[in-house]
């Protein structure tokens, strides 16, 4: 049965055409679901006109904006494969990732294309370039002029559940950065799991501090409010740039890094800033210190709100999650004694998820939950992930894992 994340956008555009899909806090721009769907349709036609084919790996190097989201959904509609690499990993690592990936196309800002021209050996299979912004000494299309609008909706590719949908690179914080292949079925399933786990509904509003997760928010019919910040450096964010739009837009949900929410919660507590509409704050990417939960739950959020810390990895997420209320009441003291970080049992959505949990939990050296049985499957799970999920540097990645 065909499955494609772009169908979720199309359905949201039909159900709530005038509802804002994207709010850019820095500029005040607001773009509806109808506008995002039409713009991504036009981008899909333009990319096809440039010769982009189904299955083509396409590097997306855009800042969070309408073109960023439009580009991703356009690629989904074509059946091409968007590739997201965090530029915050540094230039050398980024070029290594690109060289291993060998993308056929790139949609990016002028700086990204300048890097492509300066380091052509990192782009051995490159054919199609699209520039968002001023185009200098390179050819290809321009985002502003290559999009082709039409009265009829673009026919979304009938991609299979096992067909590759996207490649997301790990940050490289636990070893060499690796490109993780996501199928259309996995992406769609992941959206459903996250919605069920955190009670996300279409009438929620996302304070979107991490652009990648915002794609899920939009697919779920939520409004994504994009703060004026550098998403590659969340620990340096100016807290009012997150708090003010979250409060003004009535955001009910947010996904972000512990570094960001640690800084934002400290500022909010010091300046008596509250987020009365916020119901759930999800923090991932690193262990969350108990004081961050405490500040949010006792000083920033309203009664009945909750914080969550899902654990996982780019290869498999989420694996498990626990609420801040439970952490403060039962596990924070044990963690302070050096007994590890409690993440609770893994999601039981499928046997594969449970098995992959063993690999992630063992690599994170989590000692607070029983993983003896999981560890026995570590060798097998490492092999599965390396050969079926990792797109780049699989054997170098093995050196970053703990011994069996």
Secondary structure, DSSP 8 states (H G I E B T S, - for coil): ----HHHHHHHHHHHSTTSEEEEETTTTEEEEHHHHHHHHHHHHHHHHHTT--TT-EEEEE--SSHHHHHHHHHHHHHT-EEEE--GGG-HHHHHHHHHHH--SEEEEEHHHHHHHHHTGGG-TT--EEEEES---S--SEEHHHH----SS--------TTSEEEEEE--STTSS--EEEEEHHHHHHHHHHHHHHHT--TT-EEEE-SHHHHHHHHHTT-EEEE-SS-GGGGGG--HHHHHHHHHHTT--EEEE-HHHHHHHHHHHHHTT--BTT--EEEE-SS---HHHHHHIIIIIB-TT-EEEEEEEETTEEEEEEEEHHHIIIIIHHHHHTT------S---S-HHHHHHHHHHHHHTT--SS--HHHHHTHHHHHHHHHHHTB-S-HHHHHTTS---
